[in-house]
């Protein structure tokens, strides 16, 4: 798999932190050693993943992310003691099921996935509430055009564009972009939009630009050439009080999830399974790559069938996501280290 253009820049920025690591490591030589060594291993594993195929790339990517998790906790200013990560903290169900139906759940209280999720305010769930891989997959923006399972229950990460307005105002306006074709063309859009957005718990009490002036008029949809659509939503910023542009932007960044390093890389992300909040994007990647790595390691024949481009409908979507991981995951590692330190 070829590297994305910005991958080397991200790793260069991470390498630059190793000579002057985060303050949490300053007075603890073992903690500093873990930070720099784990980042080195993470980079090497991602580099190795970039030159192999999908048969083995998931194993390298998952363990590269796992090592980065150790660096993140070592860098975290809020973690005073017990900063070493041990064990997976995540498990999976039957690996012989069809790929979308493989279940994933968190396990114990001390494993890496649980510890890092807790640090990042990301939800965890037990075996009784196991989440199917397809739901975790759909929560990543990179999968919008590449479903593992396509049906009316599919909920994807939706691009959310912030509308700048310099004057104080009680409303924050956003554009909900790339709505599914079935929703954008619905003849009962008002009800269907309400149903659709129930899966996105960070957005409540919204109104929308309507096709007319009536109370029961449907939302106005701007249709794209490919049949998807865009709707303008308005949200009350502070119980009707006019607030500044900075306050509205802060509200937007509480509602949306930043899946990149750019000002515009914000998405409305669904909650998966029984969770009441969306996952941190790094943990979503973690769960997906963990599942792929378990398949590749322990069910190599089933994994080979999944990535067989001549026979499997999953093959190209999986290839695309593994390629995207080479750039997207290091960016999230870097931004997460900045946040926790």
SULFENGI-V677925 format. One record per pair of residues at least 12 apart in sequence whose ideal C-beta (glycine too) atoms are under 7 Angstrom apart, sorted by the first residue. I is the first residue (numbers start at 1). J is the second residue. Records with the same first field share a line. If there is no record, write none. Layout:
BEGIN
I: J, J
END
This chain:
BEGIN
1: 50, 57, 322, 323, 326
3: 50, 326
4: 326, 327
6: 327
7: 326, 327, 330
10: 330, 331, 334
11: 43, 330
13: 334
14: 39, 43, 333, 334
18: 36, 39
21: 35, 36, 75
22: 75, 337, 341
23: 77, 341
24: 74, 75, 76, 77, 341
25: 74, 75
31: 74, 83
34: 70, 74
35: 71, 74, 75
38: 67, 68, 70, 71
39: 68, 71
41: 67
42: 64, 67, 68, 71
45: 60, 63, 64, 67
46: 61, 64, 326, 330
48: 60
49: 61, 64, 326
50: 326
54: 307, 318, 319, 322
55: 296, 304, 307
56: 296
57: 322
58: 289, 292, 293, 296, 322
59: 293, 296, 297
61: 289, 322, 325
62: 289, 290, 293
65: 285, 286, 289, 329
66: 112
68: 333
69: 85, 112, 116
70: 85
71: 337
72: 116, 336, 337, 340
73: 85, 115, 116, 119
75: 337, 340, 341
76: 119, 340, 341
77: 340, 341
79: 119
85: 112, 115
86: 110
87: 110, 111, 112
88: 111, 112, 113
89: 106, 107, 108, 111, 112, 113, 114, 115
90: 104, 106, 107, 111, 113, 287, 290
91: 105, 107
92: 104, 291, 294
93: 130
95: 294, 295, 298, 299, 302
96: 299, 302
99: 133, 148, 306, 314
100: 132, 133, 134, 148, 149
101: 132
102: 133, 291
103: 130, 131, 132
104: 130, 131, 133, 136, 287, 291
105: 125, 126, 127, 130, 131
106: 124, 125, 126
113: 286
116: 283
117: 283
119: 340
120: 280, 282, 283
121: 280
122: 279, 280, 283
123: 275, 277, 279
125: 273, 274, 275
129: 273, 274
131: 272, 273
133: 288, 291
134: 148, 149
135: 272, 273
136: 272, 284, 287, 288
137: 288
138: 154, 155, 156
139: 157, 269, 270, 272, 278, 279, 284
140: 157, 284, 285, 288
141: 157, 259, 267
142: 321, 324, 328
143: 156, 317, 321
144: 156, 178
146: 317, 320
148: 314, 317
152: 182
155: 199, 270
157: 267, 269
158: 176, 177, 178, 179, 267, 268
159: 177, 178, 267
160: 174, 176, 256, 266, 267, 268
161: 174, 175, 177, 264
162: 174, 249, 252
163: 175
164: 245
165: 245
166: 245
168: 242, 243, 244
169: 242
170: 236, 237, 240, 241, 242
171: 234, 235, 236, 237
172: 235, 237, 248, 251, 252
173: 232, 234
174: 233, 252
175: 230, 232
176: 230, 231, 233, 268
177: 230
178: 228
179: 228, 229, 230, 231
180: 228
181: 227, 228
183: 196
184: 221, 223, 227, 228, 229
185: 227
189: 218, 219, 221
190: 218, 219
193: 219
199: 270, 271
200: 268, 270
201: 271, 276, 277
202: 255, 278
203: 255, 268
205: 235, 236
206: 233, 234, 235
207: 234
208: 231, 232, 233, 234
209: 232
219: 231
237: 251
256: 268
257: 269, 278, 281
259: 281
260: 331
261: 331, 335
281: 332
282: 332, 336
285: 325, 329, 332
289: 325
306: 318
END
